[in-house]
Amino acid sequence: MLEVDVRGALPDPLLAGLSEFVALRIGLHFPPERWRDIERGITAAARELGFPDVETCARALLSAPLTQAQLEVLASHLTVGETYFFREKKSFEALEEHILPELLRARRGAERRLRIWSAGCCTGEEPYSVAMLLDRLIPDAEAWNITILATDINPRFLRKAAEGAYGEWSFRDAPGWIRERYFKARRDGRFELDPRIRKRVTFFHLNLADDVYPSLSSNTNAMDVILCRNVLMYFTAERTQRVAANFHRSLVGGGWLIVSPAETSNALFSPFSAVQFPGAVLYRKAGGAAPQLAAFEHLPPAPRILFPPEPAAPQAELPQETVAVEPGAAPPRTPDDAGELARIARVCANEGRLGEASEWCEKAIAADRLNPAHYYLLATIRHEQGQVDAAAQSLARALYLDADFALAHFALGNLRLSQGRRREAERHFTNALVVLRARAQDEVLPESDGLTAGRLAEIIASVLASQPRATA
Ligand SMILES: C[S@@+](CC[C@H](N)C(=O)[O-])C[C@H]1O[C@@H](n2cnc3c(N)ncnc32)[C@H](O)[C@@H]1O
């Protein structure tokens, strides 16, 4: 194949503009010493995007709004897709020996739920490693409601991840039993993951630099553990701080953020406490159950100089006293009161208190039966509780009351997809797209935590693109 010489094809001012643009839209950091890398990536993207040469492509990127498809092509040529099973063993050991057992102990007697997010999951080795670990740790997995969410900016990676077939190289640092127990050798030399484990992970397109999270609608709320490893090291410091602040809000009190050893920084992750495990420093959000990790050293908090104060999430504005209202109290009767009850339900849901959240939400519905938003909220809560049929019913009810409720169509599409009902899922996604096309691109959708109509249409296009191609 012809090697393209990328040395010095683009003038420095253009490279400076490109690096600023890429930092803004994807979060990636390309200082002057890495301008040759950005040039190389854009040269490859130019070919794929159909531009005659790199300079025309570069100028086009800077002068016109980028479509989501163009952004994803660009991201795929600028990001690093390196990953393997049980990468950075020490972090997995901390998970296996300390963090997960502590969480399982705390939840065993109450709500048996566990929520883990692999952000920047690449081709799936990281979230599937977590799924295999949990399979070993939880013999009665069917009695638990376990969410393993895996997101990435690159739909090609997501498609490969959803297929669950891997070459030798993905096992380069994994213990031998992993392949024996969970994979089947195929004729083409690849190894196919046990569908039981594959189905435990939900893949979703999400740009960490752009998208709104935490959000009930992308299921990025109330997480117990977030793994974001070997992603933020490529981001600008400013973007890393913003992502860390969002992760902080996405976690429940006492939740954990796991970055790679090369990314640990008390300054960048200052809203968290750093906890030292053998060979790994992990970050913990304050609150939640008292930690049982006395054996490990809590590092002193970093000075909060670099970190901007966390903006208060709308839900968090609710005073604690309001949340503490007895769930057994008589339901109020007016739609205004219903709004307040729904707000309390959201606070509880965001904090992972799902039982309470559903009680408050039922009260909101009792007070205002014709508001589709309450049924949508109840559906997201039921879904998180693992009550898929009840969630589908609530979504159907929301759509009965408002056929143009784009997020409800989208949620029902995702729900059917998770059940393997692809045709139905596609029908719901198409319905959502029809509704979205009738709206202004920048219109913020109701109940969406800030998601615009244009962005949801792009997300749906990515979800459809990240599905494995039909074989028959
Ligand atoms: C080096 S891989 C890390 C994979 C895995 N976390 C691990 O440690 O093995 C980096 C991943 O981050 C993803 N990524 C880069 N920028 C991103 C962004 N703005 N939003 C979401 N994912 C991003 C890339 O597509 C790539 O899959």
Ligand as a Chemical Component Dictionary entry (heavy atoms), coordinates in Angstrom:
data_LIG
# 
_chem_comp.id                   LIG 
_chem_comp.type                 NON-POLYMER 
_chem_comp.pdbx_formal_charge   0 
_chem_comp.three_letter_code    LIG 
# 
loop_
_chem_comp_atom.comp_id 
_chem_comp_atom.atom_id 
_chem_comp_atom.alt_atom_id 
_chem_comp_atom.type_symbol 
_chem_comp_atom.charge 
_chem_comp_atom.model_Cartn_x 
_chem_comp_atom.model_Cartn_y 
_chem_comp_atom.model_Cartn_z 
_chem_comp_atom.pdbx_ordinal 
LIG C1  C1  C 0  -6.935  3.045  24.448 1  
LIG S1  S1  S 1  -8.641  2.699  24.365 2  
LIG C2  C2  C 0  -8.934  2.169  26.004 3  
LIG C3  C3  C 0  -9.812  0.956  26.092 4  
LIG C4  C4  C 0  -10.016 0.391  27.485 5  
LIG N1  N1  N 0  -10.646 1.365  28.359 6  
LIG C5  C5  C 0  -8.719  -0.100 28.076 7  
LIG O1  O1  O 0  -8.168  0.536  28.979 8  
LIG O2  O2  O -1 -8.234  -1.132 27.649 9  
LIG C6  C6  C 0  -9.328  4.343  24.305 10 
LIG C7  C7  C 0  -10.797 4.367  23.902 11 
LIG O3  O3  O 0  -11.337 5.650  24.196 12 
LIG C8  C8  C 0  -12.263 5.994  23.176 13 
LIG N2  N2  N 0  -12.455 7.451  23.162 14 
LIG C9  C9  C 0  -11.571 8.413  22.810 15 
LIG N3  N3  N 0  -12.147 9.621  22.878 16 
LIG C10 C10 C 0  -13.417 9.419  23.303 17 
LIG C11 C11 C 0  -14.512 10.297 23.567 18 
LIG N4  N4  N 0  -14.425 11.616 23.388 19 
LIG N5  N5  N 0  -15.666 9.736  23.993 20 
LIG C12 C12 C 0  -15.789 8.405  24.160 21 
LIG N6  N6  N 0  -14.792 7.535  23.921 22 
LIG C13 C13 C 0  -13.610 8.038  23.498 23 
LIG C14 C14 C 0  -11.587 5.462  21.921 24 
LIG O4  O4  O 0  -12.512 5.320  20.850 25 
LIG C15 C15 C 0  -11.010 4.147  22.398 26 
LIG O5  O5  O 0  -11.903 3.097  22.212 27 
# 
loop_
_chem_comp_bond.comp_id 
_chem_comp_bond.atom_id_1 
_chem_comp_bond.atom_id_2 
_chem_comp_bond.value_order 
_chem_comp_bond.pdbx_ordinal 
LIG C1  S1  SING 1  
LIG S1  C2  SING 2  
LIG S1  C6  SING 3  
LIG C2  C3  SING 4  
LIG C3  C4  SING 5  
LIG C4  N1  SING 6  
LIG C4  C5  SING 7  
LIG C5  O1  DOUB 8  
LIG C5  O2  SING 9  
LIG C6  C7  SING 10 
LIG C7  O3  SING 11 
LIG C7  C15 SING 12 
LIG O3  C8  SING 13 
LIG C8  N2  SING 14 
LIG C8  C14 SING 15 
LIG N2  C9  SING 16 
LIG N2  C13 SING 17 
LIG C9  N3  DOUB 18 
LIG N3  C10 SING 19 
LIG C10 C11 SING 20 
LIG C10 C13 DOUB 21 
LIG C11 N4  SING 22 
LIG C11 N5  DOUB 23 
LIG N5  C12 SING 24 
LIG C12 N6  DOUB 25 
LIG N6  C13 SING 26 
LIG C14 O4  SING 27 
LIG C14 C15 SING 28 
LIG C15 O5  SING 29 
# 
